[in-house]
Amino acid sequence: MDDAKVLPKRFERDPAFDLQRFTLRPFGTFQEEPVQVMLRFDRTAAPDASFFLFHPDQTTEVHEDGTVTVRFEAGGLDEICWHLITWGETVTVEEPLLLRRHLARMCATLAAHHQPA
């Protein structure tokens, strides 16, 4: 802040506002409307994914076939996708379709950008 000023106008905080809950909405730093996310990790990634903290409110389910499902609610589709790219083909976005399409579009754009000249 370069030029802060005290104004006669007052701000009344909404008593229903919960700062703790608000900070859990984004996956990272971008404040977007949260979505229900469900990720499925294959058997090769399951050992790491089952202990990885994707989001403070996540639930993790280990399946008999060796795969792992992680669920959480968060906004910030770009940040979620950036992170999922690091998991490569070991992760599948099960929900929401919006996130799955966003990741596919991001990967297609990235692949096109890196095509040999």
Biopython code that builds the backbone (N, CA, C, O; Angstrom):
import numpy as np
from Bio.PDB.StructureBuilder import StructureBuilder

atoms = [
    (1, "MET", "N", (0.840, -1.168, 0.000)),
    (1, "MET", "CA", (0.000, 0.000, 0.000)),
    (1, "MET", "C", (0.885, 1.231, 0.000)),
    (1, "MET", "O", (1.826, 1.348, 0.784)),
    (2, "ASP", "N", (0.564, 2.122, -0.880)),
    (2, "ASP", "CA", (1.357, 3.336, -0.989)),
    (2, "ASP", "C", (0.669, 4.556, -0.390)),
    (2, "ASP", "O", (1.330, 5.451, 0.138)),
    (3, "ASP", "N", (-0.649, 4.590, -0.473)),
    (3, "ASP", "CA", (-1.347, 5.816, -0.117)),
    (3, "ASP", "C", (-2.605, 5.509, 0.703)),
    (3, "ASP", "O", (-3.717, 5.827, 0.282)),
    (4, "ALA", "N", (-2.424, 4.893, 1.869)),
    (4, "ALA", "CA", (-3.561, 4.532, 2.711)),
    (4, "ALA", "C", (-4.142, 5.783, 3.358)),
    (4, "ALA", "O", (-3.405, 6.686, 3.755)),
    (5, "LYS", "N", (-5.475, 5.830, 3.462)),
    (5, "LYS", "CA", (-6.158, 6.971, 4.063)),
    (5, "LYS", "C", (-7.277, 6.469, 4.961)),
    (5, "LYS", "O", (-7.920, 5.461, 4.670)),
    (6, "VAL", "N", (-7.499, 7.181, 6.048)),
    (6, "VAL", "CA", (-8.623, 6.895, 6.922)),
    (6, "VAL", "C", (-9.815, 7.660, 6.372)),
    (6, "VAL", "O", (-9.744, 8.872, 6.169)),
    (7, "LEU", "N", (-10.906, 6.954, 6.132)),
    (7, "LEU", "CA", (-12.114, 7.564, 5.591)),
    (7, "LEU", "C", (-13.207, 7.562, 6.656)),
    (7, "LEU", "O", (-13.158, 6.769, 7.596)),
    (8, "PRO", "N", (-14.178, 8.435, 6.514)),
    (8, "PRO", "CA", (-15.254, 8.459, 7.508)),
    (8, "PRO", "C", (-16.183, 7.250, 7.395)),
    (8, "PRO", "O", (-16.928, 6.955, 8.330)),
    (9, "LYS", "N", (-16.148, 6.570, 6.294)),
    (9, "LYS", "CA", (-17.000, 5.410, 6.055)),
    (9, "LYS", "C", (-16.496, 4.220, 6.872)),
    (9, "LYS", "O", (-15.297, 3.945, 6.890)),
    (10, "ARG", "N", (-17.411, 3.511, 7.550)),
    (10, "ARG", "CA", (-17.037, 2.351, 8.359)),
    (10, "ARG", "C", (-17.392, 1.058, 7.633)),
    (10, "ARG", "O", (-18.326, 1.001, 6.833)),
    (11, "PHE", "N", (-16.634, 0.051, 7.931)),
    (11, "PHE", "CA", (-16.890, -1.282, 7.396)),
    (11, "PHE", "C", (-17.392, -2.154, 8.539)),
    (11, "PHE", "O", (-16.736, -2.266, 9.575)),
    (12, "GLU", "N", (-18.530, -2.756, 8.354)),
    (12, "GLU", "CA", (-19.064, -3.687, 9.348)),
    (12, "GLU", "C", (-18.886, -5.104, 8.819)),
    (12, "GLU", "O", (-19.418, -5.470, 7.771)),
    (13, "ARG", "N", (-18.127, -5.886, 9.568)),
    (13, "ARG", "CA", (-17.885, -7.276, 9.177)),
    (13, "ARG", "C", (-19.166, -8.081, 9.316)),
    (13, "ARG", "O", (-19.893, -7.957, 10.302)),
    (14, "ASP", "N", (-19.428, -8.905, 8.315)),
    (14, "ASP", "CA", (-20.578, -9.809, 8.344)),
    (14, "ASP", "C", (-20.340, -10.826, 9.464)),
    (14, "ASP", "O", (-19.358, -11.567, 9.410)),
    (15, "PRO", "N", (-21.201, -10.882, 10.464)),
    (15, "PRO", "CA", (-20.975, -11.817, 11.573)),
    (15, "PRO", "C", (-21.014, -13.283, 11.131)),
    (15, "PRO", "O", (-20.510, -14.153, 11.841)),
    (16, "ALA", "N", (-21.597, -13.561, 9.983)),
    (16, "ALA", "CA", (-21.661, -14.937, 9.485)),
    (16, "ALA", "C", (-20.392, -15.328, 8.718)),
    (16, "ALA", "O", (-20.208, -16.497, 8.381)),
    (17, "PHE", "N", (-19.516, -14.350, 8.442)),
    (17, "PHE", "CA", (-18.290, -14.640, 7.692)),
    (17, "PHE", "C", (-17.322, -15.433, 8.557)),
    (17, "PHE", "O", (-17.047, -15.061, 9.698)),
    (18, "ASP", "N", (-16.807, -16.528, 8.006)),
    (18, "ASP", "CA", (-15.868, -17.392, 8.708)),
    (18, "ASP", "C", (-14.554, -17.399, 7.931)),
    (18, "ASP", "O", (-14.438, -18.054, 6.895)),
    (19, "LEU", "N", (-13.569, -16.667, 8.440)),
    (19, "LEU", "CA", (-12.285, -16.545, 7.745)),
    (19, "LEU", "C", (-11.621, -17.905, 7.570)),
    (19, "LEU", "O", (-11.052, -18.180, 6.514)),
    (20, "GLN", "N", (-11.683, -18.749, 8.579)),
    (20, "GLN", "CA", (-11.087, -20.094, 8.484)),
    (20, "GLN", "C", (-11.688, -20.859, 7.307)),
    (20, "GLN", "O", (-10.955, -21.449, 6.513)),
    (21, "ARG", "N", (-13.018, -20.853, 7.190)),
    (21, "ARG", "CA", (-13.696, -21.568, 6.097)),
    (21, "ARG", "C", (-13.356, -20.937, 4.753)),
    (21, "ARG", "O", (-13.162, -21.647, 3.767)),
    (22, "PHE", "N", (-13.282, -19.604, 4.706)),
    (22, "PHE", "CA", (-12.971, -18.893, 3.469)),
    (22, "PHE", "C", (-11.589, -19.276, 2.946)),
    (22, "PHE", "O", (-11.400, -19.409, 1.737)),
    (23, "THR", "N", (-10.626, -19.453, 3.844)),
    (23, "THR", "CA", (-9.270, -19.790, 3.412)),
    (23, "THR", "C", (-9.152, -21.211, 2.897)),
    (23, "THR", "O", (-8.168, -21.546, 2.237)),
    (24, "LEU", "N", (-10.142, -22.062, 3.188)),
    (24, "LEU", "CA", (-10.110, -23.440, 2.696)),
    (24, "LEU", "C", (-10.728, -23.581, 1.310)),
    (24, "LEU", "O", (-10.617, -24.642, 0.694)),
    (25, "ARG", "N", (-11.375, -22.534, 0.809)),
    (25, "ARG", "CA", (-12.049, -22.610, -0.490)),
    (25, "ARG", "C", (-11.099, -22.838, -1.657)),
    (25, "ARG", "O", (-11.384, -23.688, -2.501)),
    (26, "PRO", "N", (-9.988, -22.122, -1.743)),
    (26, "PRO", "CA", (-9.135, -22.313, -2.914)),
    (26, "PRO", "C", (-8.194, -23.501, -2.753)),
    (26, "PRO", "O", (-7.870, -23.921, -1.642)),
    (27, "PHE", "N", (-7.770, -24.025, -3.889)),
    (27, "PHE", "CA", (-6.751, -25.069, -3.887)),
    (27, "PHE", "C", (-5.402, -24.449, -3.537)),
    (27, "PHE", "O", (-4.580, -25.059, -2.854)),
    (28, "GLY", "N", (-5.195, -23.241, -4.014)),
    (28, "GLY", "CA", (-3.957, -22.502, -3.763)),
    (28, "GLY", "C", (-4.282, -21.074, -3.379)),
    (28, "GLY", "O", (-4.779, -20.809, -2.284)),
    (29, "THR", "N", (-3.996, -20.151, -4.297)),
    (29, "THR", "CA", (-4.195, -18.744, -3.970)),
    (29, "THR", "C", (-5.378, -18.107, -4.681)),
    (29, "THR", "O", (-5.864, -17.068, -4.233)),
    (30, "PHE", "N", (-5.860, -18.691, -5.776)),
    (30, "PHE", "CA", (-6.951, -18.083, -6.530)),
    (30, "PHE", "C", (-8.291, -18.366, -5.867)),
    (30, "PHE", "O", (-8.632, -19.519, -5.603)),
    (31, "GLN", "N", (-9.046, -17.308, -5.601)),
    (31, "GLN", "CA", (-10.377, -17.452, -5.013)),
    (31, "GLN", "C", (-11.403, -17.612, -6.127)),
    (31, "GLN", "O", (-11.784, -16.632, -6.767)),
    (32, "GLU", "N", (-11.841, -18.811, -6.356)),
    (32, "GLU", "CA", (-12.907, -19.124, -7.309)),
    (32, "GLU", "C", (-13.967, -19.912, -6.567)),
    (32, "GLU", "O", (-13.727, -20.435, -5.478)),
    (33, "GLU", "N", (-15.134, -19.990, -7.168)),
    (33, "GLU", "CA", (-16.205, -20.800, -6.578)),
    (33, "GLU", "C", (-15.702, -22.227, -6.432)),
    (33, "GLU", "O", (-15.204, -22.796, -7.403)),
    (34, "PRO", "N", (-15.815, -22.818, -5.264)),
    (34, "PRO", "CA", (-15.335, -24.188, -5.083)),
    (34, "PRO", "C", (-16.188, -25.212, -5.832)),
    (34, "PRO", "O", (-17.385, -25.018, -6.042)),
    (35, "VAL", "N", (-15.543, -26.296, -6.224)),
    (35, "VAL", "CA", (-16.210, -27.416, -6.876)),
    (35, "VAL", "C", (-15.841, -28.690, -6.111)),
    (35, "VAL", "O", (-14.817, -28.746, -5.430)),
    (36, "GLN", "N", (-16.687, -29.705, -6.236)),
    (36, "GLN", "CA", (-16.404, -31.011, -5.634)),
    (36, "GLN", "C", (-15.435, -31.747, -6.555)),
    (36, "GLN", "O", (-15.757, -31.999, -7.716)),
    (37, "VAL", "N", (-14.270, -32.089, -6.055)),
    (37, "VAL", "CA", (-13.230, -32.743, -6.854)),
    (37, "VAL", "C", (-13.091, -34.194, -6.406)),
    (37, "VAL", "O", (-13.041, -34.490, -5.212)),
    (38, "MET", "N", (-13.029, -35.093, -7.390)),
    (38, "MET", "CA", (-12.756, -36.500, -7.104)),
    (38, "MET", "C", (-11.665, -36.960, -8.070)),
    (38, "MET", "O", (-11.833, -36.915, -9.289)),
    (39, "LEU", "N", (-10.557, -37.397, -7.504)),
    (39, "LEU", "CA", (-9.400, -37.845, -8.281)),
    (39, "LEU", "C", (-9.171, -39.323, -8.014)),
    (39, "LEU", "O", (-9.276, -39.782, -6.877)),
    (40, "ARG", "N", (-8.855, -40.069, -9.074)),
    (40, "ARG", "CA", (-8.547, -41.495, -8.925)),
    (40, "ARG", "C", (-7.090, -41.690, -9.340)),
    (40, "ARG", "O", (-6.691, -41.315, -10.443)),
    (41, "PHE", "N", (-6.308, -42.278, -8.447)),
    (41, "PHE", "CA", (-4.890, -42.541, -8.705)),
    (41, "PHE", "C", (-4.695, -44.030, -8.929)),
    (41, "PHE", "O", (-5.249, -44.855, -8.203)),
    (42, "ASP", "N", (-3.902, -44.368, -9.942)),
    (42, "ASP", "CA", (-3.683, -45.784, -10.242)),
    (42, "ASP", "C", (-2.763, -46.413, -9.189)),
    (42, "ASP", "O", (-2.260, -45.735, -8.293)),
    (43, "ARG", "N", (-2.563, -47.714, -9.324)),
    (43, "ARG", "CA", (-1.786, -48.456, -8.326)),
    (43, "ARG", "C", (-0.351, -47.968, -8.197)),
    (43, "ARG", "O", (0.230, -48.037, -7.114)),
    (44, "THR", "N", (0.223, -47.477, -9.282)),
    (44, "THR", "CA", (1.621, -47.032, -9.197)),
    (44, "THR", "C", (1.759, -45.756, -8.364)),
    (44, "THR", "O", (2.781, -45.551, -7.709)),
    (45, "ALA", "N", (0.744, -44.906, -8.389)),
    (45, "ALA", "CA", (0.796, -43.638, -7.644)),
    (45, "ALA", "C", (0.134, -43.737, -6.278)),
    (45, "ALA", "O", (0.306, -42.853, -5.439)),
    (46, "ALA", "N", (-0.622, -44.807, -6.048)),
    (46, "ALA", "CA", (-1.409, -44.941, -4.822)),
    (46, "ALA", "C", (-0.602, -44.774, -3.532)),
    (46, "ALA", "O", (-1.062, -44.087, -2.620)),
    (47, "PRO", "N", (0.572, -45.373, -3.426)),
    (47, "PRO", "CA", (1.318, -45.198, -2.169)),
    (47, "PRO", "C", (1.617, -43.730, -1.855)),
    (47, "PRO", "O", (1.510, -43.310, -0.703)),
    (48, "ASP", "N", (1.985, -42.958, -2.863)),
    (48, "ASP", "CA", (2.267, -41.533, -2.646)),
    (48, "ASP", "C", (0.978, -40.732, -2.466)),
    (48, "ASP", "O", (0.878, -39.903, -1.562)),
    (49, "ALA", "N", (0.003, -40.981, -3.323)),
    (49, "ALA", "CA", (-1.242, -40.216, -3.292)),
    (49, "ALA", "C", (-2.017, -40.435, -2.003)),
    (49, "ALA", "O", (-2.693, -39.522, -1.529)),
    (50, "SER", "N", (-1.931, -41.619, -1.432)),
    (50, "SER", "CA", (-2.696, -41.898, -0.214)),
    (50, "SER", "C", (-2.192, -41.101, 0.983)),
    (50, "SER", "O", (-2.926, -40.921, 1.954)),
    (51, "PHE", "N", (-0.954, -40.622, 0.930)),
    (51, "PHE", "CA", (-0.398, -39.836, 2.031)),
    (51, "PHE", "C", (-0.192, -38.367, 1.681)),
    (51, "PHE", "O", (0.236, -37.576, 2.522)),
    (52, "PHE", "N", (-0.498, -38.007, 0.440)),
    (52, "PHE", "CA", (-0.262, -36.632, -0.006)),
    (52, "PHE", "C", (-1.416, -35.734, 0.438)),
    (52, "PHE", "O", (-2.580, -36.123, 0.345)),
    (53, "LEU", "N", (-1.096, -34.540, 0.919)),
    (53, "LEU", "CA", (-2.130, -33.588, 1.314)),
    (53, "LEU", "C", (-2.427, -32.657, 0.140)),
    (53, "LEU", "O", (-1.688, -31.707, -0.120)),
    (54, "PHE", "N", (-3.516, -32.947, -0.558)),
    (54, "PHE", "CA", (-3.972, -32.102, -1.655)),
    (54, "PHE", "C", (-4.735, -30.898, -1.117)),
    (54, "PHE", "O", (-4.615, -29.786, -1.630)),
    (55, "HIS", "N", (-5.523, -31.143, -0.072)),
    (55, "HIS", "CA", (-6.372, -30.101, 0.511)),
    (55, "HIS", "C", (-6.636, -30.467, 1.968)),
    (55, "HIS", "O", (-6.781, -31.647, 2.285)),
    (56, "PRO", "N", (-6.701, -29.471, 2.868)),
    (56, "PRO", "CA", (-6.898, -29.795, 4.291)),
    (56, "PRO", "C", (-8.179, -30.566, 4.603)),
    (56, "PRO", "O", (-8.227, -31.303, 5.588)),
    (57, "ASP", "N", (-9.206, -30.409, 3.790)),
    (57, "ASP", "CA", (-10.484, -31.093, 4.043)),
    (57, "ASP", "C", (-10.678, -32.353, 3.202)),
    (57, "ASP", "O", (-11.805, -32.832, 3.075)),
    (58, "GLN", "N", (-9.625, -32.890, 2.633)),
    (58, "GLN", "CA", (-9.774, -34.048, 1.744)),
    (58, "GLN", "C", (-10.139, -35.309, 2.504)),
    (58, "GLN", "O", (-9.886, -35.446, 3.701)),
    (59, "THR", "N", (-10.748, -36.231, 1.756)),
    (59, "THR", "CA", (-10.911, -37.599, 2.240)),
    (59, "THR", "C", (-10.169, -38.497, 1.260)),
    (59, "THR", "O", (-10.108, -38.213, 0.063)),
    (60, "THR", "N", (-9.615, -39.567, 1.773)),
    (60, "THR", "CA", (-8.840, -40.493, 0.947)),
    (60, "THR", "C", (-9.382, -41.894, 1.167)),
    (60, "THR", "O", (-9.597, -42.326, 2.299)),
    (61, "GLU", "N", (-9.600, -42.597, 0.057)),
    (61, "GLU", "CA", (-10.123, -43.967, 0.129)),
    (61, "GLU", "C", (-9.203, -44.884, -0.670)),
    (61, "GLU", "O", (-8.963, -44.662, -1.857)),
    (62, "VAL", "N", (-8.694, -45.913, -0.007)),
    (62, "VAL", "CA", (-7.844, -46.911, -0.658)),
    (62, "VAL", "C", (-8.745, -48.070, -1.059)),
    (62, "VAL", "O", (-9.505, -48.585, -0.238)),
    (63, "HIS", "N", (-8.660, -48.482, -2.330)),
    (63, "HIS", "CA", (-9.527, -49.537, -2.856)),
    (63, "HIS", "C", (-8.797, -50.878, -2.910)),
    (63, "HIS", "O", (-7.568, -50.934, -2.927)),
    (64, "GLU", "N", (-9.573, -51.938, -2.936)),
    (64, "GLU", "CA", (-9.002, -53.290, -2.976)),
    (64, "GLU", "C", (-8.140, -53.522, -4.216)),
    (64, "GLU", "O", (-7.203, -54.320, -4.176)),
    (65, "ASP", "N", (-8.451, -52.827, -5.324)),
    (65, "ASP", "CA", (-7.664, -53.013, -6.547)),
    (65, "ASP", "C", (-6.346, -52.241, -6.511)),
    (65, "ASP", "O", (-5.589, -52.260, -7.481)),
    (66, "GLY", "N", (-6.068, -51.556, -5.385)),
    (66, "GLY", "CA", (-4.807, -50.836, -5.237)),
    (66, "GLY", "C", (-4.870, -49.377, -5.641)),
    (66, "GLY", "O", (-3.891, -48.650, -5.469)),
    (67, "THR", "N", (-5.997, -48.929, -6.174)),
    (67, "THR", "CA", (-6.137, -47.526, -6.545)),
    (67, "THR", "C", (-6.573, -46.710, -5.325)),
    (67, "THR", "O", (-6.993, -47.257, -4.305)),
    (68, "VAL", "N", (-6.461, -45.399, -5.460)),
    (68, "VAL", "CA", (-6.825, -44.490, -4.376)),
    (68, "VAL", "C", (-7.723, -43.397, -4.931)),
    (68, "VAL", "O", (-7.463, -42.864, -6.009)),
    (69, "THR", "N", (-8.783, -43.061, -4.193)),
    (69, "THR", "CA", (-9.650, -41.941, -4.549)),
    (69, "THR", "C", (-9.479, -40.848, -3.510)),
    (69, "THR", "O", (-9.546, -41.098, -2.307)),
    (70, "VAL", "N", (-9.259, -39.636, -3.992)),
    (70, "VAL", "CA", (-9.133, -38.468, -3.130)),
    (70, "VAL", "C", (-10.263, -37.509, -3.480)),
    (70, "VAL", "O", (-10.494, -37.213, -4.652)),
    (71, "ARG", "N", (-10.965, -37.027, -2.460)),
    (71, "ARG", "CA", (-12.074, -36.089, -2.657)),
    (71, "ARG", "C", (-11.844, -34.839, -1.816)),
    (71, "ARG", "O", (-11.378, -34.923, -0.680)),
    (72, "PHE", "N", (-12.174, -33.683, -2.380)),
    (72, "PHE", "CA", (-12.133, -32.428, -1.637)),
    (72, "PHE", "C", (-12.944, -31.391, -2.397)),
    (72, "PHE", "O", (-13.303, -31.592, -3.557)),
    (73, "GLU", "N", (-13.226, -30.286, -1.733)),
    (73, "GLU", "CA", (-13.933, -29.177, -2.357)),
    (73, "GLU", "C", (-12.979, -27.990, -2.394)),
    (73, "GLU", "O", (-12.433, -27.594, -1.364)),
    (74, "ALA", "N", (-12.780, -27.421, -3.583)),
    (74, "ALA", "CA", (-11.870, -26.274, -3.707)),
    (74, "ALA", "C", (-12.117, -25.550, -5.020)),
    (74, "ALA", "O", (-12.654, -26.121, -5.969)),
    (75, "GLY", "N", (-11.724, -24.302, -5.058)),
    (75, "GLY", "CA", (-11.714, -23.521, -6.283)),
    (75, "GLY", "C", (-10.285, -23.397, -6.775)),
    (75, "GLY", "O", (-9.353, -23.885, -6.136)),
    (76, "GLY", "N", (-10.117, -22.739, -7.919)),
    (76, "GLY", "CA", (-8.778, -22.558, -8.474)),
    (76, "GLY", "C", (-8.433, -23.636, -9.478)),
    (76, "GLY", "O", (-7.450, -24.359, -9.311)),
    (77, "LEU", "N", (-9.247, -23.748, -10.533)),
    (77, "LEU", "CA", (-9.051, -24.830, -11.512)),
    (77, "LEU", "C", (-7.654, -24.827, -12.124)),
    (77, "LEU", "O", (-7.054, -25.887, -12.300)),
    (78, "ASP", "N", (-7.135, -23.651, -12.448)),
    (78, "ASP", "CA", (-5.784, -23.612, -13.034)),
    (78, "ASP", "C", (-4.761, -24.232, -12.086)),
    (78, "ASP", "O", (-3.943, -25.052, -12.502)),
    (79, "GLU", "N", (-4.805, -23.846, -10.833)),
    (79, "GLU", "CA", (-3.839, -24.365, -9.869)),
    (79, "GLU", "C", (-3.996, -25.865, -9.651)),
    (79, "GLU", "O", (-3.005, -26.582, -9.513)),
    (80, "ILE", "N", (-5.221, -26.331, -9.621)),
    (80, "ILE", "CA", (-5.441, -27.773, -9.485)),
    (80, "ILE", "C", (-4.831, -28.491, -10.686)),
    (80, "ILE", "O", (-4.139, -29.497, -10.529)),
    (81, "CYS", "N", (-5.088, -27.971, -11.882)),
    (81, "CYS", "CA", (-4.540, -28.592, -13.103)),
    (81, "CYS", "C", (-3.021, -28.560, -13.112)),
    (81, "CYS", "O", (-2.380, -29.554, -13.454)),
    (82, "TRP", "N", (-2.440, -27.424, -12.739)),
    (82, "TRP", "CA", (-0.975, -27.334, -12.713)),
    (82, "TRP", "C", (-0.402, -28.434, -11.826)),
    (82, "TRP", "O", (0.610, -29.050, -12.161)),
    (83, "HIS", "N", (-1.049, -28.671, -10.709)),
    (83, "HIS", "CA", (-0.563, -29.709, -9.807)),
    (83, "HIS", "C", (-0.793, -31.107, -10.385)),
    (83, "HIS", "O", (0.079, -31.971, -10.296)),
    (84, "LEU", "N", (-1.961, -31.322, -10.974)),
    (84, "LEU", "CA", (-2.267, -32.654, -11.511)),
    (84, "LEU", "C", (-1.339, -33.045, -12.650)),
    (84, "LEU", "O", (-1.062, -34.229, -12.843)),
    (85, "ILE", "N", (-0.858, -32.074, -13.402)),
    (85, "ILE", "CA", (0.084, -32.370, -14.491)),
    (85, "ILE", "C", (1.316, -33.085, -13.939)),
    (85, "ILE", "O", (1.903, -33.918, -14.630)),
    (86, "THR", "N", (1.713, -32.774, -12.713)),
    (86, "THR", "CA", (2.890, -33.439, -12.139)),
    (86, "THR", "C", (2.644, -34.921, -11.865)),
    (86, "THR", "O", (3.593, -35.697, -11.752)),
    (87, "TRP", "N", (1.374, -35.317, -11.757)),
    (87, "TRP", "CA", (1.037, -36.724, -11.526)),
    (87, "TRP", "C", (0.892, -37.498, -12.833)),
    (87, "TRP", "O", (0.773, -38.723, -12.826)),
    (88, "GLY", "N", (0.904, -36.771, -13.967)),
    (88, "GLY", "CA", (0.859, -37.413, -15.283)),
    (88, "GLY", "C", (-0.327, -38.331, -15.475)),
    (88, "GLY", "O", (-1.448, -38.013, -15.077)),
    (89, "GLU", "N", (-0.070, -39.474, -16.088)),
    (89, "GLU", "CA", (-1.127, -40.434, -16.414)),
    (89, "GLU", "C", (-1.535, -41.305, -15.231)),
    (89, "GLU", "O", (-2.376, -42.192, -15.376)),
    (90, "THR", "N", (-0.948, -41.060, -14.065)),
    (90, "THR", "CA", (-1.312, -41.868, -12.896)),
    (90, "THR", "C", (-2.587, -41.377, -12.226)),
    (90, "THR", "O", (-3.133, -42.058, -11.358)),
    (91, "VAL", "N", (-3.069, -40.196, -12.623)),
    (91, "VAL", "CA", (-4.275, -39.628, -12.021)),
    (91, "VAL", "C", (-5.347, -39.434, -13.086)),
    (91, "VAL", "O", (-5.053, -39.076, -14.226)),
    (92, "THR", "N", (-6.594, -39.675, -12.693)),
    (92, "THR", "CA", (-7.756, -39.420, -13.556)),
    (92, "THR", "C", (-8.710, -38.524, -12.785)),
    (92, "THR", "O", (-9.058, -38.811, -11.639)),
    (93, "VAL", "N", (-9.133, -37.434, -13.423)),
    (93, "VAL", "CA", (-10.139, -36.565, -12.825)),
    (93, "VAL", "C", (-11.494, -37.233, -13.050)),
    (93, "VAL", "O", (-11.980, -37.297, -14.179)),
    (94, "GLU", "N", (-12.094, -37.722, -11.987)),
    (94, "GLU", "CA", (-13.410, -38.345, -12.068)),
    (94, "GLU", "C", (-14.512, -37.287, -12.020)),
    (94, "GLU", "O", (-15.512, -37.401, -12.729)),
    (95, "GLU", "N", (-14.337, -36.273, -11.200)),
    (95, "GLU", "CA", (-15.297, -35.179, -11.063)),
    (95, "GLU", "C", (-14.548, -33.915, -10.699)),
    (95, "GLU", "O", (-13.508, -33.989, -10.044)),
    (96, "PRO", "N", (-15.037, -32.774, -11.096)),
    (96, "PRO", "CA", (-16.158, -32.531, -11.992)),
    (96, "PRO", "C", (-15.704, -32.578, -13.450)),
    (96, "PRO", "O", (-14.513, -32.478, -13.744)),
    (97, "LEU", "N", (-16.644, -32.729, -14.335)),
    (97, "LEU", "CA", (-16.341, -32.746, -15.762)),
    (97, "LEU", "C", (-15.660, -31.443, -16.185)),
    (97, "LEU", "O", (-14.793, -31.446, -17.060)),
    (98, "LEU", "N", (-16.052, -30.342, -15.565)),
    (98, "LEU", "CA", (-15.453, -29.042, -15.857)),
    (98, "LEU", "C", (-13.943, -29.074, -15.627)),
    (98, "LEU", "O", (-13.185, -28.551, -16.444)),
    (99, "LEU", "N", (-13.499, -29.677, -14.530)),
    (99, "LEU", "CA", (-12.068, -29.787, -14.226)),
    (99, "LEU", "C", (-11.388, -30.720, -15.218)),
    (99, "LEU", "O", (-10.288, -30.431, -15.687)),
    (100, "ARG", "N", (-12.022, -31.817, -15.535)),
    (100, "ARG", "CA", (-11.454, -32.777, -16.489)),
    (100, "ARG", "C", (-11.224, -32.113, -17.846)),
    (100, "ARG", "O", (-10.169, -32.283, -18.456)),
    (101, "ARG", "N", (-12.222, -31.352, -18.315)),
    (101, "ARG", "CA", (-12.095, -30.640, -19.595)),
    (101, "ARG", "C", (-11.026, -29.557, -19.533)),
    (101, "ARG", "O", (-10.275, -29.355, -20.487)),
    (102, "HIS", "N", (-10.965, -28.866, -18.404)),
    (102, "HIS", "CA", (-9.967, -27.800, -18.222)),
    (102, "HIS", "C", (-8.556, -28.390, -18.298)),
    (102, "HIS", "O", (-7.675, -27.826, -18.947)),
    (103, "LEU", "N", (-8.350, -29.521, -17.634)),
    (103, "LEU", "CA", (-7.046, -30.188, -17.656)),
    (103, "LEU", "C", (-6.710, -30.665, -19.071)),
    (103, "LEU", "O", (-5.577, -30.502, -19.525)),
    (104, "ALA", "N", (-7.678, -31.247, -19.763)),
    (104, "ALA", "CA", (-7.445, -31.735, -21.130)),
    (104, "ALA", "C", (-7.074, -30.576, -22.057)),
    (104, "ALA", "O", (-6.160, -30.696, -22.873)),
    (105, "ARG", "N", (-7.783, -29.463, -21.929)),
    (105, "ARG", "CA", (-7.501, -28.288, -22.767)),
    (105, "ARG", "C", (-6.104, -27.728, -22.459)),
    (105, "ARG", "O", (-5.360, -27.366, -23.370)),
    (106, "MET", "N", (-5.759, -27.663, -21.174)),
    (106, "MET", "CA", (-4.455, -27.156, -20.772)),
    (106, "MET", "C", (-3.337, -28.053, -21.322)),
    (106, "MET", "O", (-2.330, -27.557, -21.826)),
    (107, "CYS", "N", (-3.519, -29.362, -21.222)),
    (107, "CYS", "CA", (-2.503, -30.298, -21.711)),
    (107, "CYS", "C", (-2.389, -30.258, -23.230)),
    (107, "CYS", "O", (-1.286, -30.347, -23.768)),
    (108, "ALA", "N", (-3.508, -30.127, -23.924)),
    (108, "ALA", "CA", (-3.478, -30.041, -25.388)),
    (108, "ALA", "C", (-2.752, -28.779, -25.835)),
    (108, "ALA", "O", (-1.966, -28.815, -26.783)),
    (109, "THR", "N", (-3.009, -27.678, -25.164)),
    (109, "THR", "CA", (-2.336, -26.418, -25.490)),
    (109, "THR", "C", (-0.840, -26.526, -25.233)),
    (109, "THR", "O", (-0.026, -26.065, -26.033)),
    (110, "LEU", "N", (-0.490, -27.136, -24.114)),
    (110, "LEU", "CA", (0.915, -27.325, -23.770)),
    (110, "LEU", "C", (1.614, -28.234, -24.783)),
    (110, "LEU", "O", (2.733, -27.955, -25.213)),
    (111, "ALA", "N", (0.945, -29.315, -25.155)),
    (111, "ALA", "CA", (1.526, -30.251, -26.141)),
    (111, "ALA", "C", (1.708, -29.564, -27.498)),
    (111, "ALA", "O", (2.738, -29.742, -28.147)),
    (112, "ALA", "N", (0.723, -28.789, -27.925)),
    (112, "ALA", "CA", (0.826, -28.076, -29.206)),
    (112, "ALA", "C", (1.963, -27.073, -29.176)),
    (112, "ALA", "O", (2.673, -26.897, -30.166)),
    (113, "HIS", "N", (2.131, -26.423, -28.051)),
    (113, "HIS", "CA", (3.199, -25.418, -27.909)),
    (113, "HIS", "C", (4.582, -26.047, -28.031)),
    (113, "HIS", "O", (5.515, -25.406, -28.514)),
    (114, "HIS", "N", (4.719, -27.287, -27.599)),
    (114, "HIS", "CA", (6.016, -27.944, -27.577)),
    (114, "HIS", "C", (6.246, -28.905, -28.733)),
    (114, "HIS", "O", (7.177, -29.709, -28.691)),
    (115, "GLN", "N", (5.419, -28.833, -29.754)),
    (115, "GLN", "CA", (5.643, -29.664, -30.949)),
    (115, "GLN", "C", (6.945, -29.233, -31.617)),
    (115, "GLN", "O", (7.261, -28.045, -31.675)),
    (116, "PRO", "N", (7.694, -30.210, -32.121)),
    (116, "PRO", "CA", (8.937, -29.843, -32.820)),
    (116, "PRO", "C", (8.632, -28.942, -34.012)),
    (116, "PRO", "O", (7.620, -29.108, -34.693)),
    (117, "ALA", "N", (9.501, -28.014, -34.245)),
    (117, "ALA", "CA", (9.305, -27.062, -35.362)),
    (117, "ALA", "C", (9.566, -27.726, -36.688)),
    (117, "ALA", "O", (9.451, -27.085, -37.732)),
]
sb = StructureBuilder()
sb.init_structure("model")
sb.init_model(0)
sb.init_chain("A")
sb.init_seg("    ")
for serial, (resi, resn, name, xyz) in enumerate(atoms, 1):
    if name == "N":
        sb.init_residue(resn, " ", resi, " ")
    sb.init_atom(name, np.array(xyz, "f"), 0.0, 1.0, " ", f" {name:<3s}", serial, name[0])
structure = sb.get_structure()
